[in-house]
Amino acid sequence: MAGLFDGFEGYRVVTPAEKRDALTKALVAVDANVLLNLYRYNPRTTNDLLAVLDKLGDRLVVPHQAIREFHRNRLKAIGNPEQANNDARSALDKSQHAARRALDVWSKQVALDESELQHLHDDVGRVFDTLRAAVDGAAPDRVHPSTPTDEDPVLRRLTDLLDGKVLPCPDDARWSALIDEGKQRVADMVPPGYLDADKSDQYPEGAAGDFLVYSQACEVAKARELDLIIVTNDEKDDWWWRRGGDLIGPRQEMTREFFDLTGRRLYLMRPSELLDHSIALNVQVNPDSARDAGTNRSDIDDVAGVDDDDVGLGEWTAEAVDSLLERLRAEGRRDLAEVILEAARSGGTLGRDAVYTICGYSDDRLLVGFTRPTARITAHLQTEQRLPEVVTPMLTPLYRGPGRLYAVRIPPEVVEILTAHAPRSDVEAELEPTGKYRPLSDYLSAIRADSTSMTFTEIEDILGDTLAPSARRHLPYWYSSQNSLGKAVATAGFKPRGVRFDTETVEFHRRG
């Protein structure tokens, strides 16, 4: 007779002791995102993780697809330190200018003595000089994309570590069959990897990348008669059995599939867990390394076609959100633009029924490829350097296990950008004279061109006053017809477009 878990092997939650024991015996397959993050950790964490991997000996393998994705995305993982420094310095310069201007305006209102104002300016200068020095002095030994291969310390370590451990590419017929199988699994929403449907047109293997990593690791574990640990940074629901924020283990379907194939146990581990359990391999690591490895990082993987967690360091800007919505409408995808706006009004998540209603879809339609237009436009904005290299996807499909999509989600910063209103209190209304923006309206009415570009500072020079604080923080403020700025622009026969908070610029276009 069968027992409680016979046929339900995926529902058994393993103990930390079992994981430690598995580390001493199981085959360990490493995904591309783990190798790419070696460039993002601090040097101590990178060294500790490499020491743990080295201790695995010939039980360590890297599937062919994982190495393909590593090389494909390595330069993006390295990033551009000089550009990051320049961006930070530019932001600090703008902030210093804004601080000095705010002090100047305030000092006039309170009749501050000139010498006291100068002291405050000096204090501001010293603070920002300290910040700029910190930026300039950070990570002086960071690898650059142009660093020769032989001088890249991560590549040197990996070359030795992975010698003889990278699994070969199957022959063409087998590889093609695996890709076809992986694509079919995505269409049927079979884990792992079905949440990568939007990547179907990015590379020859399309959305089958996860499956190629998983299937080759399973085949080798079967051949060697070993349990299997897959180490990955991917935290999406098409890999993990999870409850809320808790990652319990592999999806039950995967555990059962591996058990039926091998009669053995499948484990998923993140790099932080590998470091936490390093004592099982008699490797001493710094306790801070596990915390560093467990920190959510921007990863180029979701954007570039490698699967990883969808949380990134980069954030959407108001200007980028504005551009994406405009491009969707220009392409005739007003339905997607409205889905994004409605998701923002709903707090960030929009249910399947609402999506189908807005888009006019029949109930039997599948949403495979639904988010592809937003992903493509996002990539264009990144190429134009109007977005960081890594951001949370504008539209993330959500699933509850196998089955149809139940909702879509937009990034929290996009919710804030799109729902941030500029309601003015009675006090604010008293402080802001009704005719404050009249000079701007007069200026726009006098120009003959159909469009003009202006900086926020130029607008303030025309006004002889500062813009409302919301004009520097909230995109909807510029488009609202309920505030003095919006009314002034509309009265002149213009409308704002392309508002950019990073450069503090705005374009005004004559209404058609």
C-alpha positions as CSV (number, residue, x, y, z in Angstrom):
1,M,0.0,0.0,0.0
2,A,1.1,3.6,-0.7
3,G,2.3,5.9,2.0
4,L,1.4,9.6,2.7
5,F,4.0,11.0,0.2
6,D,4.0,8.2,-2.4
7,G,3.1,10.0,-5.6
8,F,3.2,13.3,-3.7
9,E,7.0,13.6,-3.3
10,G,6.9,17.3,-4.1
11,Y,4.9,18.2,-1.0
12,R,7.5,17.0,1.5
13,V,9.4,20.0,3.0
14,V,13.0,19.2,3.6
15,T,15.0,20.2,6.7
16,P,18.1,22.3,6.8
17,A,20.0,19.2,7.9
18,E,18.9,17.4,4.7
19,K,20.0,20.3,2.6
20,R,23.5,20.2,4.3
21,D,23.7,16.5,3.8
22,A,22.7,16.9,0.1
23,L,25.5,19.4,-0.4
24,T,28.0,16.7,0.5
25,K,26.6,14.1,-1.9
26,A,24.4,15.6,-4.7
27,L,25.2,16.9,-8.1
28,V,25.2,20.7,-8.0
29,A,24.2,22.6,-11.2
30,V,24.8,26.3,-11.2
31,D,22.6,28.7,-13.3
32,A,23.9,31.6,-15.3
33,N,22.5,34.3,-12.9
34,V,24.7,32.9,-10.1
35,L,27.9,33.3,-12.1
36,L,26.8,36.8,-13.4
37,N,26.3,38.0,-9.8
38,L,29.9,37.3,-9.0
39,Y,30.5,40.7,-10.7
40,R,27.9,42.4,-8.4
41,Y,28.8,41.0,-5.0
42,N,31.5,42.7,-2.9
43,P,34.9,40.9,-3.3
44,R,34.6,39.1,0.0
45,T,31.3,37.5,-1.0
46,T,32.6,36.6,-4.4
47,N,35.6,34.9,-2.9
48,D,33.5,33.0,-0.3
49,L,31.0,31.7,-2.9
50,L,33.8,30.6,-5.3
51,A,35.5,28.8,-2.4
52,V,32.2,26.9,-1.7
53,L,31.8,26.0,-5.3
54,D,35.4,24.8,-5.6
55,K,34.9,22.5,-2.6
56,L,32.2,20.6,-4.5
57,G,34.9,19.1,-6.8
58,D,33.6,17.0,-9.7
59,R,30.0,17.2,-8.3
60,L,29.8,20.8,-9.7
61,V,28.5,21.2,-13.2
62,V,27.3,24.1,-15.3
63,P,24.7,23.3,-18.0
64,H,25.6,24.4,-21.5
65,Q,22.7,26.9,-21.7
66,A,23.8,28.5,-18.5
67,I,27.3,29.1,-19.9
68,R,25.8,30.4,-23.1
69,E,23.7,32.9,-21.1
70,F,26.7,33.9,-18.9
71,H,28.9,34.8,-21.9
72,R,25.9,36.5,-23.6
73,N,25.2,38.8,-20.7
74,R,28.6,39.2,-18.9
75,L,29.3,42.7,-20.2
76,K,25.9,43.9,-19.1
77,A,26.5,42.4,-15.6
78,I,29.8,44.3,-15.4
79,G,28.0,47.5,-16.3
80,N,29.8,50.8,-16.8
81,P,31.4,52.2,-13.6
82,E,32.4,55.5,-15.2
83,Q,28.9,56.1,-16.5
84,A,27.5,55.3,-13.0
85,N,30.0,57.8,-11.5
86,N,29.1,60.4,-14.0
87,D,25.4,59.9,-13.4
88,A,25.8,60.2,-9.6
89,R,27.9,63.3,-10.0
90,S,25.4,64.9,-12.3
91,A,22.6,64.1,-9.8
92,L,24.6,65.6,-7.0
93,D,25.3,68.7,-9.0
94,K,21.6,69.2,-9.7
95,S,20.7,68.5,-6.0
96,Q,23.3,71.1,-4.9
97,H,21.9,73.6,-7.3
98,A,18.4,73.0,-6.1
99,A,19.4,73.3,-2.5
100,R,21.2,76.6,-3.1
101,R,18.2,77.9,-5.0
102,A,15.8,76.8,-2.2
103,L,17.9,78.7,0.3
104,D,18.0,81.8,-1.9
105,V,14.2,81.8,-2.2
106,W,13.7,81.1,1.5
107,S,16.2,83.7,2.6
108,K,14.3,86.4,0.8
109,Q,11.1,85.5,2.4
110,V,12.5,85.6,5.9
111,A,15.0,88.5,5.3
112,L,18.0,86.4,6.2
113,D,21.3,88.3,6.6
114,E,23.6,87.9,3.6
115,S,26.5,86.6,5.7
116,E,24.3,83.9,7.3
117,L,23.1,82.8,3.8
118,Q,26.7,82.5,2.7
119,H,27.5,80.3,5.7
120,L,24.6,78.0,4.7
121,H,25.8,77.9,1.1
122,D,29.3,77.0,2.3
123,D,27.8,74.2,4.5
124,V,25.9,72.8,1.5
125,G,29.1,73.0,-0.6
126,R,31.0,71.0,1.9
127,V,28.4,68.3,2.2
128,F,28.2,67.8,-1.6
129,D,32.0,67.9,-1.9
130,T,32.1,65.0,0.6
131,L,29.5,63.1,-1.4
132,R,31.3,63.6,-4.7
133,A,34.6,62.5,-3.2
134,A,32.9,59.3,-1.9
135,V,31.5,58.6,-5.4
136,D,34.9,59.2,-7.1
137,G,36.7,57.0,-4.6
138,A,34.3,54.0,-4.7
139,A,35.3,50.7,-6.2
140,P,38.5,51.8,-7.9
141,D,39.4,48.2,-9.0
142,R,36.0,47.5,-10.6
143,V,36.2,45.4,-13.7
144,H,35.4,47.4,-16.9
145,P,33.7,45.9,-20.0
146,S,37.0,46.7,-21.9
147,T,39.2,44.9,-19.3
148,P,41.1,42.1,-21.1
149,T,40.0,38.6,-20.4
150,D,43.3,37.6,-18.8
151,E,43.0,40.6,-16.4
152,D,39.5,39.9,-15.2
153,P,39.8,38.3,-11.8
154,V,36.3,36.6,-11.9
155,L,37.0,35.1,-15.3
156,R,40.4,33.9,-14.1
157,R,38.9,32.1,-11.1
158,L,36.0,30.7,-13.2
159,T,38.4,29.4,-15.9
160,D,40.2,27.2,-13.3
161,L,37.0,26.3,-11.3
162,L,34.9,25.2,-14.3
163,D,37.6,23.3,-16.2
164,G,35.9,20.1,-17.2
165,K,32.7,21.0,-15.5
166,V,30.8,22.7,-18.3
167,L,28.3,20.3,-19.9
168,P,28.7,19.9,-23.7
169,C,26.1,21.1,-26.1
170,P,23.9,18.2,-27.4
171,D,24.1,17.4,-31.1
172,D,22.0,19.6,-33.4
173,A,19.0,17.2,-33.6
174,R,18.9,16.7,-29.8
175,W,19.3,20.4,-29.1
176,S,16.5,21.3,-31.6
177,A,14.2,18.8,-30.0
178,L,14.9,20.1,-26.5
179,I,14.2,23.7,-27.6
180,D,10.9,22.5,-29.2
181,E,10.0,20.7,-26.0
182,G,10.9,23.7,-23.9
183,K,8.7,26.0,-26.0
184,Q,5.8,23.6,-25.8
185,R,6.2,23.5,-22.0
186,V,6.0,27.3,-21.9
187,A,2.8,27.2,-24.0
188,D,1.4,24.6,-21.6
189,M,2.7,26.5,-18.5
190,V,4.8,23.6,-17.3
191,P,7.6,24.6,-14.9
192,P,10.3,25.7,-14.9
193,G,10.4,28.8,-17.2
194,Y,6.9,29.3,-18.5
195,L,6.9,32.9,-17.1
196,D,9.5,33.7,-19.7
197,A,7.0,33.6,-22.5
198,D,7.9,37.2,-23.4
199,K,11.4,36.1,-24.3
200,S,10.2,34.0,-27.2
201,D,11.6,36.3,-29.9
202,Q,14.9,37.4,-28.2
203,Y,17.1,34.4,-29.0
204,P,17.0,31.2,-31.1
205,E,16.0,29.1,-28.1
206,G,13.2,31.6,-27.3
207,A,11.6,31.1,-23.9
208,A,13.1,27.6,-23.5
209,G,16.2,28.7,-21.7
210,D,15.1,27.6,-18.2
211,F,14.1,24.2,-19.5
212,L,17.4,23.7,-21.2
213,V,19.3,24.3,-18.0
214,Y,16.9,22.2,-15.9
215,S,16.7,19.2,-18.4
216,Q,20.4,18.9,-18.9
217,A,21.1,19.0,-15.2
218,C,18.4,16.3,-14.7
219,E,19.9,14.0,-17.3
220,V,23.4,14.2,-15.8
221,A,22.0,13.6,-12.3
222,K,20.2,10.5,-13.6
223,A,23.3,9.2,-15.4
224,R,25.4,9.6,-12.2
225,E,22.7,8.3,-9.9
226,L,22.8,11.4,-7.7
227,D,20.3,13.8,-6.1
228,L,20.3,17.2,-7.8
229,I,20.7,20.7,-6.4
230,I,20.1,23.6,-8.8
231,V,21.6,26.8,-7.5
232,T,19.8,29.9,-8.9
233,N,18.9,33.5,-8.2
234,D,15.6,33.0,-10.0
235,E,12.8,33.5,-7.5
236,K,9.8,33.4,-9.9
237,D,6.8,31.2,-9.3
238,D,7.6,29.0,-12.3
239,W,10.6,27.6,-10.3
240,W,9.6,27.8,-6.7
241,W,6.9,26.3,-4.5
242,R,6.2,29.3,-2.3
243,R,3.8,30.6,0.2
244,G,3.7,34.4,0.2
245,G,7.3,35.5,0.5
246,D,8.6,32.1,1.7
247,L,10.4,30.0,-0.9
248,I,9.7,26.4,0.3
249,G,11.4,24.4,-2.4
250,P,11.1,23.4,-6.1
251,R,7.7,23.4,-7.7
252,Q,5.9,20.1,-6.8
253,E,5.6,19.2,-10.5
254,M,9.4,19.5,-10.9
255,T,10.1,17.4,-7.8
256,R,7.7,14.7,-9.0
257,E,9.1,14.8,-12.5
258,F,12.7,14.4,-11.3
259,F,11.6,11.6,-8.9
260,D,9.9,9.7,-11.6
261,L,12.9,10.1,-13.8
262,T,15.6,9.2,-11.2
263,G,13.9,8.0,-8.0
264,R,15.9,10.7,-6.3
265,R,15.4,14.2,-4.7
266,L,15.5,17.6,-6.4
267,Y,16.6,20.7,-4.4
268,L,16.7,24.4,-5.2
269,M,19.1,26.7,-3.4
270,R,20.0,30.3,-3.7
271,P,23.6,31.4,-3.4
272,S,22.8,32.8,0.1
273,E,21.7,29.3,1.2
274,L,24.8,27.8,-0.3
275,L,26.9,30.1,1.9
276,D,24.7,29.5,5.0
277,H,25.3,25.7,4.7
278,S,29.0,26.0,3.8
279,I,30.0,24.4,7.1
280,A,28.8,21.1,5.6
281,L,31.7,21.3,3.2
282,N,34.1,22.4,5.9
283,V,34.3,25.9,4.3
284,Q,34.4,28.9,6.6
285,V,32.8,32.0,5.2
286,N,32.2,35.5,6.5
287,P,28.6,35.7,8.0
288,D,28.1,38.9,6.0
289,S,28.6,37.1,2.7
290,A,25.3,35.3,3.0
291,R,23.6,38.5,3.7
292,D,25.3,40.2,0.8
293,A,24.4,37.3,-1.6
294,G,20.8,37.4,-0.3
295,T,20.4,41.1,-1.1
296,N,18.0,41.8,-4.0
297,R,20.1,43.1,-6.9
298,S,19.4,44.4,-10.3
299,D,20.1,41.7,-12.8
300,I,20.2,42.1,-16.5
301,D,18.9,38.6,-16.9
302,D,15.1,39.2,-17.2
303,V,15.8,42.0,-19.7
304,A,18.4,40.2,-21.6
305,G,16.8,36.7,-21.8
306,V,18.4,35.1,-18.8
307,D,16.0,34.1,-16.0
308,D,16.4,35.8,-12.7
309,D,14.4,37.4,-10.0
310,D,12.5,40.4,-11.3
311,V,13.7,42.9,-8.7
312,G,16.3,45.4,-9.8
313,L,18.2,48.3,-8.5
314,G,17.1,50.5,-11.3
315,E,13.7,52.2,-11.2
316,W,11.3,53.6,-13.7
317,T,11.4,57.3,-14.1
318,A,8.4,59.5,-14.7
319,E,9.9,60.5,-18.1
320,A,10.3,56.8,-19.1
321,V,6.8,55.9,-18.1
322,D,5.5,58.8,-20.1
323,S,7.5,57.7,-23.2
324,L,6.4,54.1,-22.9
325,L,2.7,55.0,-22.7
326,E,3.1,57.4,-25.7
327,R,4.8,54.8,-27.8
328,L,2.2,52.2,-26.9
329,R,-0.5,54.6,-28.1
330,A,1.4,55.5,-31.2
331,E,1.6,51.8,-32.1
332,G,-2.1,51.4,-31.7
333,R,-1.8,49.6,-28.3
334,R,-4.0,51.9,-26.3
335,D,-5.4,48.9,-24.6
336,L,-2.0,48.1,-23.0
337,A,-1.6,51.7,-22.0
338,E,-5.0,51.6,-20.3
339,V,-4.1,48.3,-18.6
340,I,-1.1,50.0,-17.1
341,L,-3.1,53.0,-16.0
342,E,-5.8,50.9,-14.5
343,A,-3.3,48.7,-12.7
344,A,-1.9,51.9,-11.1
345,R,-5.4,53.0,-10.1
346,S,-5.9,49.5,-8.5
347,G,-2.7,49.7,-6.4
348,G,-0.3,47.9,-8.8
349,T,-2.1,44.6,-9.6
350,L,-4.9,44.2,-12.1
351,G,-7.0,41.0,-12.3
352,R,-7.4,38.9,-15.4
353,D,-11.0,39.7,-15.9
354,A,-10.2,43.5,-16.0
355,V,-7.4,42.9,-18.4
356,Y,-9.7,40.9,-20.8
357,T,-12.4,43.6,-20.5
358,I,-10.1,46.5,-21.3
359,C,-8.5,44.7,-24.2
360,G,-11.7,43.2,-25.5
361,Y,-10.4,39.7,-25.5
362,S,-12.6,36.6,-25.6
363,D,-12.4,34.3,-22.6
364,D,-10.6,31.5,-24.4
365,R,-7.7,33.7,-25.5
366,L,-4.3,32.9,-24.1
367,L,-2.1,35.8,-23.0
368,V,1.2,34.3,-24.2
369,G,3.2,37.3,-25.5
370,F,0.8,39.8,-24.0
371,T,3.7,41.8,-22.3
372,R,6.0,41.6,-25.3
373,P,5.3,45.2,-26.6
374,T,6.1,46.7,-23.2
375,A,9.3,44.6,-23.0
376,R,10.4,45.7,-26.5
377,I,9.7,49.4,-25.8
378,T,11.5,49.1,-22.4
379,A,14.6,47.7,-24.2
380,H,14.5,50.6,-26.7
381,L,14.4,53.1,-23.8
382,Q,17.3,51.4,-22.2
383,T,19.3,51.5,-25.5
384,E,18.5,55.2,-25.6
385,Q,19.8,55.5,-22.0
386,R,16.5,56.8,-20.8
387,L,16.2,53.9,-18.4
388,P,18.7,52.0,-16.2
389,E,20.0,48.8,-17.7
390,V,17.8,46.8,-15.3
391,V,14.3,47.7,-14.2
392,T,11.4,45.6,-13.1
393,P,9.3,44.7,-16.2
394,M,6.5,47.2,-16.8
395,L,4.0,44.3,-16.9
396,T,4.6,41.1,-14.9
397,P,2.1,38.2,-15.5
398,L,1.1,36.4,-12.3
399,Y,0.1,32.8,-11.9
400,R,-1.1,30.6,-9.1
401,G,0.6,27.3,-10.0
402,P,-0.2,25.7,-13.4
403,G,-3.1,27.4,-15.2
404,R,-4.0,30.6,-16.7
405,L,-2.7,34.0,-15.7
406,Y,-4.8,35.5,-12.9
407,A,-3.4,39.0,-12.8
408,V,-0.7,41.4,-14.1
409,R,1.5,43.6,-11.9
410,I,3.3,46.9,-12.5
411,P,6.3,48.1,-10.5
412,P,5.6,50.0,-7.3
413,E,7.4,53.1,-8.4
414,V,5.2,53.2,-11.5
415,V,2.1,53.1,-9.3
416,E,3.5,56.1,-7.4
417,I,4.3,58.0,-10.6
418,L,0.9,57.4,-12.2
419,T,-1.2,57.9,-9.1
420,A,0.6,60.8,-7.5
421,H,-1.8,63.7,-7.6
422,A,-1.0,67.2,-6.6
423,P,-3.9,68.1,-4.4
424,R,-3.4,71.5,-3.0
425,S,-4.4,72.3,0.5
426,D,-6.1,75.6,1.4
427,V,-2.8,76.8,2.8
428,E,-1.0,76.0,-0.4
429,A,-3.7,77.7,-2.4
430,E,-3.1,80.9,-0.3
431,L,0.6,80.7,-0.8
432,E,0.4,80.3,-4.6
433,P,-1.2,83.3,-6.2
434,T,-3.8,82.6,-8.8
435,G,-1.9,84.4,-11.5
436,K,1.5,82.8,-10.7
437,Y,1.7,81.0,-14.1
438,R,0.2,83.8,-16.2
439,P,3.7,84.9,-17.4
440,L,4.3,81.3,-18.8
441,S,0.9,81.4,-20.5
442,D,1.7,84.8,-22.1
443,Y,5.2,83.5,-23.2
444,L,3.7,80.4,-24.9
445,S,1.0,82.5,-26.5
446,A,3.5,84.8,-28.1
447,I,5.7,82.2,-29.8
448,R,5.0,81.2,-33.4
449,A,6.6,77.7,-33.3
450,D,4.4,74.7,-32.9
451,S,6.7,73.3,-30.1
452,T,9.4,74.5,-27.8
453,S,11.7,72.9,-25.2
454,M,12.4,74.5,-21.9
455,T,14.2,73.8,-18.7
456,F,12.5,74.1,-15.3
457,T,14.9,76.9,-14.5
458,E,14.0,78.8,-17.7
459,I,10.3,78.5,-16.7
460,E,11.1,79.8,-13.2
461,D,13.0,82.8,-14.8
462,I,9.9,83.6,-16.8
463,L,7.7,83.2,-13.7
464,G,10.0,85.1,-11.5
465,D,9.2,82.4,-9.0
466,T,9.8,78.8,-8.3
467,L,7.7,76.0,-9.7
468,A,5.4,74.1,-7.2
469,P,7.3,71.2,-5.5
470,S,5.0,68.7,-7.2
471,A,6.2,69.8,-10.6
472,R,9.6,68.3,-9.8
473,R,8.2,65.1,-8.3
474,H,5.0,64.0,-9.9
475,L,4.4,63.6,-13.7
476,P,0.6,63.9,-13.5
477,Y,1.0,67.4,-12.1
478,W,2.1,68.6,-15.6
479,Y,-0.9,67.1,-17.3
480,S,-3.6,68.0,-14.8
481,S,-6.2,70.6,-15.8
482,Q,-7.0,71.1,-12.1
483,N,-3.9,73.2,-11.2
484,S,-2.7,76.6,-12.2
485,L,0.2,75.2,-14.3
486,G,-2.0,73.0,-16.4
487,K,-4.6,75.7,-16.9
488,A,-1.9,78.2,-17.9
489,V,-0.4,75.9,-20.5
490,A,-3.8,74.9,-21.9
491,T,-4.9,78.6,-22.1
492,A,-1.9,79.3,-24.3
493,G,-3.0,76.5,-26.6
494,F,-0.2,74.1,-25.7
495,K,0.2,70.8,-24.0
496,P,3.3,69.4,-22.2
497,R,5.1,66.3,-23.5
498,G,8.3,64.5,-22.6
499,V,8.7,65.8,-19.1
500,R,12.1,64.7,-17.8
501,F,12.8,65.0,-14.1
502,D,16.4,63.8,-14.5
503,T,17.3,66.7,-16.8
504,E,14.5,69.0,-15.6
505,T,13.3,69.7,-19.1
506,V,9.8,69.7,-20.7
507,E,8.5,70.1,-24.3
508,F,5.4,72.1,-25.0
509,H,3.5,71.2,-28.2
510,R,0.7,73.2,-29.8
511,R,-2.6,71.5,-29.5
512,G,-4.0,70.2,-32.8
